[in-house]
């Protein structure tokens, strides 16, 4: 196996409200509001109030974020990438 660094994607840490997102895990969806296309998705992340998400390196603009807990609740927001 060969492990190497790639600059095809850029990673960010998102912080969200643990009081809103319930459960041990959470699902994260980032959507481009202009065309409703999925930009980045993570399922089953540890629900600790932080999420690492990556975007294509050439993606720039607004992104709608929805984080849904495995036991219910969600936190939403809009970020600029």
Buried (B, 14 or more C-beta within 10 A) or exposed (E): EEEEEEEEEBEBEBEBEBEBBBEEBBBBBBBBEEEEEEBBEBEEBEBEBEBEBBBEEEBEEEBBBBBBBBEEBBBEEEBEB
